[in-house]
Amino acid sequence: MGFLDAVYTIGKTYSKTGSFEYTDYLSLPMDPNKAVKVIRIHLEVEDVNEIPLKIKAVSKVSLSDYMSGDLDETEWKERFLYREPPGSNTMWRYTPIHKIGKPKKNEEENLKTITDSIEKIKTTILNDLESSGYISEGSTEVILNYLKDNTDEILKLFNDTKSSYIIVFGIEWNADFLYPGQVKAFREYFTSKLKDKLETSKGKKGESNIENCSFCSKADSTGNYSNLAEVFKFATFDKPSFIPGTLKKNSLKVFPICSECLRYFLNGVTSIERNFSENRVIPKINIWVIPEMFDNSQNKLDRSLKKLAKKYISEDQHESEERLIEDMTNPEIWEDELSTMLLHILFIEPNNAQRRILHMAEDVPPTHIRNLSKLLNEMLKRFGEVLIKNSKMSLSSFFSLIYRTLQDLSGKADNDKEMMKDYAIGIIAKLLNKESVNIREFKNLTIHRLPGIIYSQDNRGVNFAKDLINRVQFILEFLSKYNLEVVRG
């Protein structure tokens, strides 16, 4: 419950009343800290306020920088009107936006990407917009004919290999490009899809209906309840034993939450992914660092979060060195709030449309993080320059060192690399949970693998092996001291 309290409180703190009723359900289509370009499809209509939109033609295609200008993040959310679809196989999208990724250097491959994207746009966006009555009959054909006839023009815009691209459909009106959130028909379509997704089917005769929210204990006046599978992509019901009677139709009865709590939870997850997530410590792993206060006073949490936002969560938050865990425990930011705060740290791996929790460190006090950092600094002073040629390193960078070292010890097979990745994350989680680390196991794993690396015929050679041995020794020195001083106290 502590983890849920933290997510809920962050969602409520960051919740803003926007011009659109479902602002808290929105997210940004792409990370604003990454290089992204927008291919805008300008649609011509008879009346921008009509439903359905009568699309006469496509006036042009233009290129724009992602989130350029003076709008803040909430305003861009409202303009993009974006929300991830319920699943990768869903044959509709909440909004007319399509992600096409990064271009390759090969033009033929890029052409195939564009042509495949046009087909996906037809099947996942346009067909449902037209069949649902939000764009007029024949509009899909008008748009597709233009896109197919002007593929070369789109291809010319799809050329920056360092940027990801999204295609956004909007309306050309009074010489301006109106984004989906500025168009009534698209807002109404989003609203209808969201309501359909959130609505609960009433229980059949003889079944007990849900009367109260499991989180706030209040009854939902609309009678619409959801569960945490709608909030967290890792909360799935693929194990029948979690469902009452092992019947999938009863899955809603597993911790049902009301529509208001759902809104705050969803906004909390969006805020965490944007502001409290670090993905550079371990490749392809998102680390959530979520603060929870003992005293859930809205004013205290709000004041503390504003300090953190000013210090770290800003336009230049992604600096060269990973600092999220350190900044979350920095007394200059939190001051007396440190004594009333715990951290929930999750290691999450994307798995197609789902997310997999590899490890979770719950109720981590900031003092423990600071003790780990203090111990690391002591080890760096004693062995840093000799073993790893580094006398200064953040705790996050040390976690990266553990991961890289174990990856270098792994074989070439993907399953071996995957096993070593999980082993590295397990060690890091133990450090955060203040659990002892099995030194003998670590030594055995290292000793059995080093000879093969030293005598391998690849281009890494003896110097690589020597550097690897030094890194292993530094990690072992740290872990031994950690077991002795931190765990045993």
N, C-alpha and C positions, 0 to 999 in steps of 0.2 A: 504493500500500500504506500510505502514511502516513495517509491519510484513514481507511482501514479499521482500521488499528491504533488510531486515536483513538476511533472509534465502538465498537470491541470493548472497549477498556479502560474507557471510560465505562460501558458496559453491565455489565461485570464489577464495577466499583466500586459502582454503584448497585444491583446485584443483591441481593435480600433473600430469605431463605428464609421464605416465608409458610406459612400453614396449608393453602394450596391448592397442589397440585403444579405448576401452570403459572402461578404468579404473574408470572414474567418475561415471559410472553406477553400479559399483560393491559395495557390502556391505559384511561384515563378517557374516558367518552363525550363529555365537553365540557370546555372550558378552565375550570379552577376560578377564573380571574381575571375571567371574564365573568359577567354576570347570567344565571342559569339557574334555572328552576323545574322541579320534577318532579311530573308527574301520576301518582300511584301507583294501580294497579289491584289491589285486595285480593281474592285468590282464596280461596275456601273449599274445603278438601280433607278427605278422611276421615283420612288419615295423611300427615304432612309427609315422612316417610322412605320412603314407598312409591315404587316405579317400576313402572308408570306412575302418575303423580299422578291420583287420581280427583277431578276438579274438580266439586263439587256446585253451586256458584253463585259469583257475584261479590257480596261483602258490601257493598262501597262503593268510591267513588273519592275520593281525598284529594289535597291539594296540599302539597308540602314544598319547602323551600329546598334547593338543590343542595349536597351535601357539608356539611350543617350538623352541629353537634355537635363532639365532641372527637376523632374518629377521624383518624388521619393519612392521607396520600395512599395508601400501600400498602394500608391496611385498607379504604379506599373502593374501590380497584381490585378487591379481593377480593369486596367486597359487590356491586358492579355487575356483575362477571364479564364485562366488555366487551372486545371486540376487533372492529376494523373487518372487515366481510365482505371476501372476496377480490376482489369486483367489485360495481359498482352494480347489475348485472343478476342477481346470485346470488339464487336463490329460497329462501334460508334465511339465518338469522343465527346467530351464535354464542350469542347471549343474547336473552331477550325484552325488548329495549329498542328503542324507535322514536323517532327524532328528528322533530319537527314544525316546528321553526323558530320565528320570531317571529310573533305575531298582527298582523293589520292593524287599522285603525280601523273598517273595514267589517265588520259582523257577518255579512253574507251570505258574504263571502269566507272568514271564519273558520269558518263552518259547513261550507263546502265543504272546507276544509283538514282538519277533523275527520272528515268522512265519507270523504274520500279516504284519510286515515290509517288508518281502520278497515279499509278494503279492503286496504291494503298490509300491515297487521298480519296479516290473514288469509292472504295469499298468501306473505309472506316470513318469518313467524314461526310462527303457529299450525298451519298445514297440515303443515309438516315435523315439528314437535314431536309431533303426533299420529300421522302416518304412520310416524315412527321409533320410536314406542312409549314416549315419555317423558311424555305425558299421555294419559289413557284415551280410548277411542273415544267420540265425542259431546261431548268437552270443548270443542272449537273452537266448536261450535254454541252451547253454553251461554254461553261468553264473548262471542261475537258478538251474540247476542240481547240480552244486557245492554247492551253498548256501543251498539247501535243504538237500544234503548229509552230510553237515558239520555244521548243526544247533547247535549241541552240542559244537563244537569248538567255535562258535560265542558266545554261551551262557556263556561259561567260561570267556570270556572277558567282558561280560556285567554284572558286579558284584559289582561295587562301587555305593552304594545307595546315596552317597553324590555328585555324578557327573552326569551331563547330557552327553548323547552320540550322536554322529553323525556317519553315515556310509559314507565313501568317496571312490569312485571308481577311481583308477588310474592305471598307466601302470608300470609294472616291466621292467626296461630297464637298462642294464649294472650294475646290482646289486643295482640300485637306485629305489625308488618309486617316480614316476612322478605324481604330483597332476594334476587335470583337466586343470588348466591354463597353464600347461607346455606341454600339448598335443594338436597338431594342430587340430585334428578332433573335440575335445571338444570346442576349441576356435571358430572354424568355426560354430559349432552348436549354440553356445551362440550368436554369431554375427547375424546369420540368424533369430533366435527367437526374438532378440532385435529389429532388423530392421523391422520385421513383426509387432511387437507390436507398434513401433513408427510411422510407415508409415500411412499416412492419405489417405483414399479413396477419389478420386476426386469427386467433386460435380456432380450430374446428370445435364443433360441439363436443362437450365432454372434456376438453382440454382447459387447463387453468391459464387465464390470461395474466400477463405481467402487470403489476400494479405500481411498483416503485422502482426507482433507479438504484442500482447496487452501490453507486458511488456517493450520491448526495442524499439518498433515501426519500427523495421527493417524487411525486407522481407527475408524469408528463401529461399536460392538458390535451395534447394532440393524440396521445395513445401510441406515439411512434417511438419505439425503442430500438437501439442497436447494441452491438457488443464490441469488444476490443479488436475483433478482426477487421472492423471498419477503420480503426485508428492505426494499429501497428501491423505492418506487412509481415512481421514474424509471428503474429498471433493467429495461427491457422488451425483449422479443425480437421487435420489429416489423421489425427489419432482418435478413433471412435470412443475410446475410454474416457475422453474429456467431456463427452456429450451425454446428458441424462438419457438413460435407456439405450445408449449407443445409436440413437436415431438422429440423423442429420437435421430433421425438421425441428428438433429440440435445441439446436445450437444457439438460438437466440436467448435461451434461458440461462446460458452460461455468462454470468456477470452482465446482465442487461444495463445499459446506460441510457439516460434520457437525451433528448435532442439538444438541450442546452449544454450538458456535460460533453456530449459528442463534439459540439462546436469548439469548446475550449480545448479539448484533447487534440483535435485536429490542428488547431492553431498552434498548440504547444509543440506538436511534432514538427510542423513547418518551421517554427522559430528555432527549435533545437537543431534541425538539419542545416539551417542557415547560419546560426550564430554560435551554437555550442557543439559543433562537430568538427573533427580534425581528420583529414584523409591522407595526410602526407607522412605520418609516422610509419605505417605499414601499407605497402601498395595494395590498392583495391579493398582496403578495410576502412570503414568509417568508425571513428571512435567518438561516441557521444559522452560529453562531460556535463552532467546535469546537476545544478545546485538545488539543494532542498534546505529550507530553514526549519528549525524546531518551532520557531514562532512564525506561523503563517500569516502574520500581519501584512496586509496588502501594502501599507506604506513602507515598511521596512524592506520587503522584497523589491518593491518598485524602486526605492532609492538605491539599493545595492546594484540592481541590474543597470540602472542608468550610469552608475560609476563604471561598471564593467564595459558598457557600450562606449562610453567616452574614451576609456583607456585602450580597449582592444577591439571591440566589435565596431569597426568603422570601414571606410572605403579602402583603407590600406591594411586591413587586418591580416592579410596573407603575406607576411614578411619571409625572408629567406630561411629563418629558423623557426621550427615548430615551437610555439609558446603557449598553446591553449591551456594545458594542464598547469603550467607554472603561473600563468596570469589568473587562473581561477582560484589559486591559493595565495595570491599576493596580498599581504596585509595593507599595502598602499592603496589597493582598490577597495578591499572589503572592511578594513579596520576592525571594529568590535563585532561585526557580523560574522567574522571567522569562527567565533566561539559558538554560534548558533547555526552553523552550516554543516551539512554533510554532502558528499558527492556520490552520484550514481554513475559509474563508468561502464559503458557497454561497447563491446567489439562486435560490429555488425558487418556481415559480408553480403553484398548484393547477389541475388540468385534469380536471374530473370526478373519477373515481376514481384517476386517475394524477397524477403530479407532473412538471413540466417544469423542468429545470435551465437557467436563462438564462445564468448565468455562474458560474465557480468561481475563487476566489483561493486557491491552495494555498501552504502553507509560508510564511505571512506572519509575520515576527518581530514581537513586541510593540514592539520599538524603532522599527520602521517606522510603526506606528500612532501612537506617541508623537511621532515626527518630523512626521507629517501634522498632528496636533493642535497642535504647536508652530508650524508654519507658518501654520495657520489663525488662531491667536491673534495672530500678527504682522500678518496681513492685516486682521484685525478692528480692531486698534489704529490702523492706517493709514487704512483706508477704511470700516470698519464703520458708524460713525455717519452718514457722509455718504451712502453708497450704499444701505445696507439698514437704516438706523436701528437697528443692533444691534451692540454692542461685545463681547457675550459669546454664544457659540454652541458647542455640542458638535459633534464631528466627525459624529455621526449626524444631527444637525439640518442640518448643511451638506449632507450627502448628500440629505436631503429637499429642501433648497433647490434643488439641481441638478435633481432630478426635477420639482418644481413649476414651475420656470422653463421647462424644456423642454416641459412639458405646456401651459403658457400660450402657448408659441410654436407649438403644433400647431394644425391646423385642426379643424373640427368632426367630420370623418369618423373613424369608429372605427379604421380601418386606419392613419390618420395618427397618431392618439394612441398606438396600439400601437407604431408605428415609433419614435416619440419616447421612449416608455417604455424600449424596448430600447436605444436610443441612450444614454439617461441611465444605465441600469444598466451599459452597456459602459464609460462614462467612470469610474463609481465603481469598477468592477472593475479598470480600468487603474491607478487611484490605489492600490488595495490591493495590486496585483501589482508596483508600482514600475515601471510601463511608461509611456513618454511618451504624452501626449495630443496629437492632431492639432489644434493651435490654429487653423490656417487653415480646416480643415473646420468647426469650431465657429463661427468668424466668418462664413463664407459662409452657413451655415445660418441664422444670426441675421439677417444683412443682408437676405437674400431674403424673410424672413417679416415683419420689423418694419413695412415700409410698409403691408402689408395690415391689420395690427392697428391702426396709427395712424389709418388712414382708414376703418376698418370702421364700419358703421352700427349695430353692437350697442351695448349700454349700458356697455361697459367704458371707452371714451373715452380722452382724451389722458393723463389722470392715471395710468390703468392702464398705458399704454404707457411713460410716463416711469419708473414704478416698475419695469417689466419691463426697460427698458434699463439701469437702475442695477444690477439683479440680475445681468444678463448681464455687465456690466462688472466687477462684483466677482468673479464666477466666472472670467472671463478673467484678471484680475489674479492670482488664486490659481493657475490652471493654468499661466500663464507662469512664475511664480516656482517652482512645483513642477517643471516641466520643467528649469529652470535649476539649481536647488539640490538637489533630491531625486534625480532620475533621473541627472543628469550628475555629481552629487556634488561 
